[in-house]
Amino acid sequence: MENRLFIQNSRRALFGCLLASFLAGCSLYPDVNVDPAKNNKATFRQDAQECAQAYPEAGSGVHIKQRIGCMNLKGWH
């Protein structure tokens, strides 16, 4: 009985951690440019595509941090 409760609590804790990390990861991607003239959807889409081409997907997920850094260099925060 105790083992079953432990497993249930472990699953809940794991799900909570995964959900929290997913939400934190989504909120870290820059979406506002410091230059008001560039702060629009078209410029954002173009800059995001350029960063995606410069840093293609990697199995380890490192490309996400690289793309965020690329967007930061372009003025997106």
N, C-alpha and C positions, 0 to 999 in steps of 0.2 A: 504494500500500500504506500509506504514512504517513497519507494523507488518511483512509483507512478506519479506521485505529486512532484517529485524532483524533476522528472522528465517534462511534465506539463509546465512547471515554472521556468525551466531552462528554455523551452520553446518560446514562451511568452517573452522572456528576456531577450532572446536572440531576435525575435520579430521586432521588438521595440528598438533594439540597436540598429537593425537594418533600416527601419523606417526613419529613425532620426538621422542616420547618415545620408539617406537618400534626400531628405528635405534640406539638410545642410549643404549637400553638394549642389542642389538646384539653386539655392539662394546665393551661391558664391560666384556664379557666372556674371560678368559685368554687363550692365544693360543701359547705363547712362554715360553719355560722353561729356567731357568737360567743356568742349566747344559747342555752344548752342546751335551753330549752323550745321554741325554734323550729327546732332542729336535727333535722328529720325530713323524710321524703319529701313529705308533703302540703303542708307550708309551703314547701318548696323549689319544688315544682311550681306552686303559686299565685304565688309571687314571680316565678318565671321567666316565667309567662304574662303577668303584669302588665307586666314589663319588655319582653316581646316586643310587647305591644300599644302600649306607649309609644314604642317604637323599631322601626317596621316595617322589613322588609328593604329594603336599598338596593343598587344594582348594584355599588357600590364596596367593599362589605364593612364600611363604617364602623359599621353597626348592631351589629356584634358587639362592638366596643369600647364602644359606648354601653350595650349590655345588660350587659356586665361591670361597667361603672361603676354602673349602676342596682342591680345585685345587691350590689355593695360597699356602697352607701348603705343597703341593707336589712340589712346585717350579715353578708353572706356573703363568705367569704374562702377 
